[in-house]
Amino acid sequence: MAHGLDDSIGDKLARGVLSGPAFADPLSPHWEIYAGGHPLPNEASLEAAEAAFNLLDWANDVSGVVIFLVSGGGSAMIEWPISPAISLADLRRTNELLVGCGANINEINSVRRAFSAVKGGRLAQRTPAARVVTLIVSDTNRGDEASVASGPTLSPNDAIDPLDVIQRYRLELPNSVLQSLVFKSVSLPNWPYRVLLDNWTALEAAQAKAVELGFTSSISHEICEQPIQAGCELLLAANEHTKCLISGGEFSCPVRGNGVGGRNLETVLRCAIGLEDKQAVVLSAGTDGIDGNSPAAGAIADPTTFGRARNLGLDPADYLARSDSYNFFKRLDDLILTGPTGTNVRDFRVLLRSP
């Protein structure tokens, strides 16, 4: 996105702040670049927020034009606590509990916004005298753009009570966070925004490729944000007349152990249990190339997966109990390893049936 802005406006760009994963291609010298953390904030995430505050204060003083480039992962990569009592360790622990509790993204973001000076429109709130536009690569549902990176430039459009989420999932958050929660929504001008890419973009491109390859293909937008076991059951039970079933979104996936993996790897492991008597192949991967705390994008499974696992003495139930699906598929050499892709439009799943 930053490269695109450089290409589009060139020297008209006065200053920029970027927080994201490391990449090789150099940007123009106008940019301050920070290697913010993901999925948990790090020191650079705080430094990026402080640099962004300074830039926005200057842009506000000169009544400039501010272009926000917002994409998935921004919740961790740029962050500043709403209270000085909240330490970086508290931020990391809170986010670790949120992403591992099994809550969906809207529930997670409702809590994130309540203790952040960046999220829920608070970042853009610093520029009332500037002209503002937001460009988004979305990792949320269509119509829910305020949830991308927890909405640093958009007011939330949901009515989820963060306290309800904390209580429902029995989250033992740090006291500094609990005592600093702010529930008042930010009021912002009606600034324009545009979604450049989203999950549907990826799914539609995949379907076009499947048709090109000769598959009868369909997209199931309904298989999207279910609890992971229910989502896997829906995937395997889908219409058998469709030879290529494509779905996306993000299953909610609680972390139960200290293993390595994420929801895509666990999706494939759970689906593999039901594949021994089916002539089908399942793939699930994150479009950012990184699944959970693993270096893999996802994995692939077919009717031979469990037989090969048994020959190696691998117990799938044990790997599920430890949230260690990455090491299960690593032993089988069935990982999908792309490296970071530089974008994030949620997850991608495909089920292929044999003719």
C-alpha positions as CSV (number, residue, x, y, z in Angstrom):
1,M,0.0,0.0,0.0
2,A,2.9,2.4,0.8
3,H,4.5,1.5,-2.5
4,G,1.3,2.3,-4.3
5,L,1.0,5.7,-2.6
6,D,4.6,6.4,-3.6
7,D,3.9,5.5,-7.2
8,S,0.7,7.5,-7.2
9,I,1.6,10.8,-5.7
10,G,5.4,10.8,-5.6
11,D,6.9,14.0,-4.3
12,K,3.5,15.3,-3.2
13,L,3.9,13.0,-0.2
14,A,5.5,15.2,2.6
15,R,5.8,12.6,5.4
16,G,4.7,9.1,6.1
17,V,4.7,6.6,9.0
18,L,4.5,2.9,8.3
19,S,4.2,0.0,10.7
20,G,4.3,-3.5,9.2
21,P,6.3,-6.7,8.6
22,A,9.8,-6.5,7.1
23,F,10.0,-6.2,3.3
24,A,12.9,-5.8,1.0
25,D,11.8,-3.2,-1.6
26,P,12.9,0.3,-0.4
27,L,10.4,3.1,-0.1
28,S,10.9,6.8,-0.7
29,P,12.8,8.7,2.1
30,H,9.6,10.3,3.2
31,W,8.7,7.3,5.3
32,E,9.5,6.4,8.9
33,I,9.3,2.6,9.1
34,Y,8.6,0.5,12.2
35,A,8.6,-3.3,12.5
36,G,5.4,-3.5,14.6
37,G,4.6,-6.8,16.3
38,H,2.0,-9.3,15.2
39,P,-0.1,-11.0,16.5
40,L,1.0,-9.2,19.7
41,P,2.2,-5.5,19.9
42,N,5.9,-4.9,20.6
43,E,8.0,-1.9,21.4
44,A,8.0,-0.8,17.8
45,S,4.2,-0.8,17.8
46,L,4.3,1.9,20.5
47,E,7.1,3.8,18.6
48,A,5.0,3.7,15.4
49,A,2.0,5.1,17.3
50,E,4.0,7.9,18.8
51,A,5.5,8.8,15.4
52,A,1.9,8.7,13.9
53,F,0.7,11.1,16.7
54,N,3.5,13.5,15.9
55,L,2.8,13.4,12.2
56,L,-1.0,13.9,12.6
57,D,-0.5,16.8,15.0
58,W,1.7,18.5,12.4
59,A,-0.8,17.7,9.6
60,N,-3.5,19.2,11.7
61,D,-1.5,22.4,12.3
62,V,-1.0,22.9,8.6
63,S,-4.5,21.7,7.6
64,G,-3.0,19.1,5.4
65,V,-4.4,16.1,3.5
66,V,-4.0,12.8,5.5
67,I,-4.2,9.5,3.7
68,F,-4.6,6.5,6.1
69,L,-3.6,3.1,4.7
70,V,-5.3,0.5,6.9
71,S,-5.0,-3.2,6.6
72,G,-5.4,-6.4,8.7
73,G,-2.8,-6.8,11.4
74,G,-2.8,-3.2,12.3
75,S,-4.4,-3.9,15.7
76,A,-1.1,-5.1,16.9
77,M,1.3,-3.2,14.7
78,I,0.4,0.2,15.9
79,E,-0.9,0.7,19.4
80,W,-0.9,3.1,22.4
81,P,-2.6,2.5,25.7
82,I,-5.4,4.9,26.7
83,S,-3.8,5.1,30.2
84,P,-0.1,5.4,31.2
85,A,-0.8,2.8,33.8
86,I,-1.0,0.1,31.1
87,S,2.4,-1.3,30.3
88,L,3.5,-3.0,27.1
89,A,3.5,-6.3,29.0
90,D,-0.1,-5.7,30.0
91,L,-1.0,-4.9,26.3
92,R,0.6,-8.1,25.2
93,R,-1.0,-10.2,27.8
94,T,-4.4,-8.7,27.1
95,N,-4.1,-9.3,23.4
96,E,-2.8,-12.8,24.0
97,L,-5.9,-13.6,26.1
98,L,-8.3,-12.1,23.5
99,V,-7.0,-13.9,20.5
100,G,-6.8,-17.2,22.3
101,C,-10.2,-17.2,24.0
102,G,-12.4,-18.2,21.1
103,A,-14.2,-14.9,20.7
104,N,-15.0,-13.6,17.2
105,I,-13.3,-10.6,15.7
106,N,-16.0,-8.1,16.6
107,E,-16.0,-9.2,20.2
108,I,-12.2,-9.0,20.4
109,N,-12.2,-5.5,18.8
110,S,-14.9,-4.2,21.2
111,V,-12.4,-4.9,24.1
112,R,-9.4,-3.7,22.2
113,R,-11.0,-0.3,21.4
114,A,-11.9,0.2,25.1
115,F,-8.2,0.5,26.2
116,S,-6.6,2.0,23.1
117,A,-5.7,5.6,22.2
118,V,-5.5,4.5,18.5
119,K,-8.5,2.3,17.8
120,G,-12.2,3.1,17.3
121,G,-11.4,6.3,15.5
122,R,-9.1,7.8,18.1
123,L,-6.1,8.0,15.7
124,A,-8.0,10.1,13.1
125,Q,-9.6,12.1,15.9
126,R,-6.2,13.9,16.3
127,T,-6.7,15.6,12.9
128,P,-10.0,17.7,13.0
129,A,-8.5,20.5,10.9
130,A,-7.1,18.2,8.2
131,R,-8.7,16.6,5.2
132,V,-8.8,12.8,5.7
133,V,-9.3,9.8,3.5
134,T,-8.9,6.1,4.4
135,L,-7.9,3.3,2.0
136,I,-8.5,-0.2,3.3
137,V,-7.3,-3.7,2.6
138,S,-10.0,-5.5,4.6
139,D,-9.7,-8.6,6.7
140,T,-13.3,-8.3,7.9
141,N,-16.8,-8.9,6.5
142,R,-18.2,-6.5,3.9
143,G,-19.9,-3.6,5.6
144,D,-17.7,-4.0,8.7
145,E,-14.8,-1.9,7.7
146,A,-14.6,-0.3,11.1
147,S,-13.2,-3.6,12.4
148,V,-10.1,-3.6,10.2
149,A,-7.2,-3.0,12.5
150,S,-9.9,-2.2,15.1
151,G,-10.9,0.9,13.1
152,P,-8.2,3.6,13.8
153,T,-10.1,6.1,11.5
154,L,-13.7,4.8,11.7
155,S,-16.2,4.8,14.6
156,P,-17.5,1.3,15.4
157,N,-20.9,0.3,14.1
158,D,-21.6,-2.4,16.6
159,A,-23.1,-2.3,20.1
160,I,-21.1,-5.0,21.7
161,D,-20.4,-4.3,25.4
162,P,-16.7,-5.1,26.1
163,L,-17.6,-6.1,29.7
164,D,-20.0,-8.7,28.4
165,V,-17.1,-10.2,26.3
166,I,-14.7,-10.2,29.2
167,Q,-17.3,-11.9,31.4
168,R,-18.5,-14.4,28.8
169,Y,-15.0,-15.7,28.1
170,R,-13.9,-15.4,31.7
171,L,-10.9,-13.2,30.7
172,E,-8.6,-12.4,33.6
173,L,-7.2,-9.2,32.2
174,P,-4.5,-7.2,33.9
175,N,-5.9,-4.8,36.5
176,S,-4.4,-1.8,34.7
177,V,-6.5,-2.6,31.6
178,L,-9.7,-3.3,33.6
179,Q,-9.4,-0.1,35.5
180,S,-8.8,2.0,32.3
181,L,-11.6,0.8,30.0
182,V,-13.3,3.7,28.2
183,F,-16.8,2.9,26.8
184,K,-17.6,6.2,25.1
185,S,-17.6,6.1,21.3
186,V,-15.6,8.6,19.2
187,S,-17.6,11.1,17.1
188,L,-15.9,11.7,13.7
189,P,-16.7,13.8,10.6
190,N,-18.1,11.9,7.7
191,W,-14.7,11.4,6.1
192,P,-14.6,9.2,3.0
193,Y,-13.0,5.7,2.8
194,R,-12.6,3.1,0.1
195,V,-12.1,-0.6,0.3
196,L,-9.4,-1.7,-2.2
197,L,-9.4,-5.5,-1.5
198,D,-11.3,-7.9,0.8
199,N,-11.9,-11.6,1.4
200,W,-14.5,-11.7,-1.4
201,T,-11.9,-10.4,-3.8
202,A,-9.7,-13.5,-3.0
203,L,-12.5,-16.0,-3.1
204,E,-13.8,-14.7,-6.4
205,A,-10.3,-14.9,-7.9
206,A,-10.0,-18.4,-6.6
207,Q,-13.3,-19.4,-8.1
208,A,-12.4,-17.9,-11.5
209,K,-9.2,-20.0,-11.4
210,A,-11.1,-23.2,-10.4
211,V,-13.5,-22.7,-13.3
212,E,-10.5,-22.1,-15.7
213,L,-9.1,-25.5,-14.5
214,G,-12.4,-27.2,-15.3
215,F,-14.0,-27.5,-11.8
216,T,-17.7,-27.1,-11.0
217,S,-17.1,-24.5,-8.3
218,S,-19.1,-22.5,-5.8
219,I,-18.4,-20.0,-3.0
220,S,-20.0,-20.6,0.4
221,H,-20.1,-17.2,2.1
222,E,-22.1,-18.9,4.9
223,I,-19.1,-20.9,6.1
224,C,-17.3,-18.0,7.5
225,E,-17.1,-17.3,11.3
226,Q,-18.4,-20.4,13.0
227,P,-16.7,-22.0,16.0
228,I,-14.0,-24.1,14.4
229,Q,-15.5,-27.5,14.9
230,A,-18.9,-26.4,13.5
231,G,-17.2,-24.8,10.6
232,C,-15.3,-27.9,9.7
233,E,-18.4,-30.0,9.9
234,L,-20.2,-27.6,7.5
235,L,-17.3,-27.7,5.1
236,L,-17.3,-31.5,5.0
237,A,-21.1,-31.8,4.7
238,A,-21.4,-29.2,1.9
239,N,-23.2,-30.1,-1.3
240,E,-21.5,-33.1,-2.9
241,H,-22.4,-32.0,-6.4
242,T,-19.9,-29.1,-6.1
243,K,-16.5,-30.5,-7.0
244,C,-14.7,-27.3,-5.7
245,L,-16.1,-25.6,-2.6
246,I,-14.5,-22.3,-1.6
247,S,-15.0,-20.4,1.6
248,G,-13.3,-17.8,3.7
249,G,-13.6,-15.6,6.8
250,E,-12.1,-16.7,10.1
251,F,-13.3,-19.5,12.3
252,S,-13.1,-18.8,16.0
253,C,-10.5,-21.0,17.5
254,P,-9.7,-21.1,21.2
255,V,-6.1,-21.9,22.2
256,R,-5.9,-24.9,24.6
257,G,-2.2,-25.6,24.8
258,N,1.2,-24.1,24.3
259,G,1.9,-25.7,20.9
260,V,2.5,-24.1,17.5
261,G,-0.3,-23.4,15.0
262,G,-3.3,-21.4,14.2
263,R,-6.9,-21.7,13.1
264,N,-6.0,-22.7,9.5
265,L,-3.8,-25.5,10.5
266,E,-6.3,-26.7,13.1
267,T,-9.1,-26.5,10.5
268,V,-7.2,-28.9,8.3
269,L,-6.4,-31.3,11.1
270,R,-10.0,-31.4,12.2
271,C,-11.2,-31.9,8.7
272,A,-8.7,-34.7,8.2
273,I,-10.5,-36.7,10.8
274,G,-13.5,-36.9,8.4
275,L,-11.6,-37.5,5.2
276,E,-10.6,-41.2,5.6
277,D,-13.9,-42.3,4.1
278,K,-14.2,-39.4,1.6
279,Q,-12.5,-38.9,-1.8
280,A,-11.7,-35.2,-1.0
281,V,-8.8,-32.9,-0.3
282,V,-9.0,-29.9,2.1
283,L,-6.7,-26.9,2.1
284,S,-6.9,-24.0,4.6
285,A,-4.5,-21.0,4.7
286,G,-4.1,-17.5,5.8
287,T,-3.7,-15.0,3.0
288,D,-1.0,-13.2,4.9
289,G,1.1,-16.3,4.8
290,I,1.3,-16.7,8.6
291,D,-1.1,-18.8,10.6
292,G,-1.2,-18.1,14.3
293,N,2.2,-18.4,16.0
294,S,3.5,-20.6,13.2
295,P,5.7,-19.8,10.1
296,A,3.2,-21.6,7.8
297,A,0.3,-20.2,5.9
298,G,-1.7,-23.4,6.5
299,A,-1.8,-27.1,5.4
300,I,-3.4,-29.7,3.2
301,A,-5.1,-33.0,4.0
302,D,-6.5,-35.9,2.0
303,P,-7.8,-39.4,2.7
304,T,-4.2,-40.7,3.3
305,T,-3.4,-38.1,6.0
306,F,-4.4,-40.2,9.1
307,G,-2.9,-43.4,7.7
308,R,0.4,-41.7,7.2
309,A,0.1,-40.2,10.7
310,R,-0.5,-43.5,12.3
311,N,2.6,-45.0,10.6
312,L,4.6,-42.2,12.2
313,G,3.0,-42.8,15.6
314,L,1.3,-39.4,15.6
315,D,-1.9,-39.0,17.6
316,P,-4.1,-36.3,16.1
317,A,-6.1,-35.9,19.3
318,D,-2.9,-35.1,21.2
319,Y,-1.9,-32.5,18.8
320,L,-5.3,-30.9,18.9
321,A,-5.3,-30.8,22.7
322,R,-2.0,-29.0,22.7
323,S,-2.9,-26.6,19.8
324,D,0.1,-28.0,18.0
325,S,-1.3,-28.6,14.5
326,Y,1.8,-27.1,12.9
327,N,4.1,-29.8,14.2
328,F,1.6,-32.5,13.1
329,F,1.7,-31.4,9.5
330,K,5.4,-30.7,9.6
331,R,6.0,-34.4,10.4
332,L,3.8,-35.2,7.4
333,D,5.4,-32.6,5.1
334,D,2.0,-31.3,4.3
335,L,2.5,-27.6,5.3
336,I,1.8,-24.7,3.0
337,L,4.9,-22.4,3.3
338,T,4.7,-19.2,1.4
339,G,6.4,-16.8,3.7
340,P,4.7,-13.4,4.4
341,T,2.7,-12.3,1.4
342,G,2.5,-8.6,2.2
343,T,-1.3,-8.5,2.4
344,N,-4.1,-9.9,4.6
345,V,-7.6,-10.5,3.4
346,R,-8.6,-13.2,5.9
347,D,-8.4,-16.9,5.4
348,F,-9.0,-19.1,2.4
349,R,-10.4,-22.6,2.4
350,V,-11.0,-25.0,-0.5
351,L,-12.4,-28.5,-0.6
352,L,-11.9,-30.5,-3.8
353,R,-13.9,-33.7,-4.4
354,S,-12.8,-36.5,-6.7
355,P,-15.1,-37.0,-9.8
